Amino acid sequence: MRLLTQKTPANAGVFRLGGPRSGIIRRSPYARAAMPLTIEPFEQHDRACVRLRHPRGATADISLHGAHVLSWKPEPARERLYLSPNASHQPGSAIRGGIPVIFPQFAGRGPLVKHGFARLLEWRFAGLQDATVFGESAVFELDDDEHTRSLWPHRFGARLHVALSADALQVGLEILNRDDSPFAFTAALHTYLRVAKLGSVELEGLESTPYEDSARKSAPMPASNAPIRFEGELDRIYAATPRLLRLRDGESTLRIEAEGFRDTVVWNPGATLAASMGDLGAGEHLRFVCVEAGTVVEPVTLAPGERWLGVQRLGE
């Protein structure tokens, strides 16, 4: 099977099992020489979790509920992701913060529950695997069953790959069509990035890209020709975006890279909406911005036996 690294209009990241395009998946350009990771199982809010630990001290925590990345610390005392102190951890609920997995529907753009069902279900931990496109990564699995088919009538396999290096976190969402007919979906990694001072934060890389303003009834907007600043509620969908973005927060800069995902969603609820959200709360909007790698404007269509892979990499 061969990964198509070029960006096609709708199916960036699609590759097929067998057939004339069969072969070897090329190693991700994000992959680095591996240093052995260790796995530490633990529980948080009565939910099974695993901690990835890098020999140089970096850690990443993942809940099996939703295959949800809860924490990424390049150093023991430096958290890079935001997790709401008011997040719900009840069965069937979504966790506010971290990196929620959005599949098979983004937001309310379809008939399913908002952002799809993948983030609401229990995934399986398949262990550390070193023969992946990322090198060594922790792999989490979700397969269709009677419940998912009652919501979305397709047979699929979903895999979340989490790879950790000393100064970077890579998360890859892989979808396989196990059905006898094609299906279409949208997907995203809804990444919440912790910030120190929202008023000084700028997101660079989208200056030349028009966007859909979801906070203004999806109004189409021209390119801003300036970095994004977070002043009040902001909810934008940028289509066919550049691969590299930079989030500047005072003296700190975070590189945000994507492959396979065509679009970028940028969100902060602002003060009023944050205060009205039970799993967020007053003032919490000051502590994060969401920079989401997604394929949301044009659905991905997979033929039987095809796979799709979308990757987001966060690096210092």
Sequence and secondary structure as in RCSB ss.txt:
>XXXX:A:sequence
MRLLTQKTPANAGVFRLGGPRSGIIRRSPYARAAMPLTIEPFEQHDRACVRLRHPRGATADISLHGAHVLSWKPE
PARERLYLSPNASHQPGSAIRGGIPVIFPQFAGRGPLVKHGFARLLEWRFAGLQDATVFGESAVFELDDDEHTRS
LWPHRFGARLHVALSADALQVGLEILNRDDSPFAFTAALHTYLRVAKLGSVELEGLESTPYEDSARKSAPMPASN
APIRFEGELDRIYAATPRLLRLRDGESTLRIEAEGFRDTVVWNPGATLAASMGDLGAGEHLRFVCVEAGTVVEPV
TLAPGERWLGVQRLGE
>XXXX:A:secstr
     S  TTTTTEEESSSTT S     TT       EEEEEEETTEEEEEEE TTS EEEEETBTTEEEEEESB
TTB  B B TT   STT   SBSB EE S  TTSSSSSTT SGGGSB EEEEEEEEETTEEEEEEEEE  HHHHH
HS   EEEEEEEEE SSEEEEEEEEEE SSS EEEEEEE  EEE S GGGEEEES TT  EEEGGGTTEEE   S
S EE  S EEEEESS  SEEEEEETTEEEEEEEES  EEEEEE HHHHHHH TTS TTGGGGEEEEEEEEEEEEE
EE TTEEEEEEEEEE 
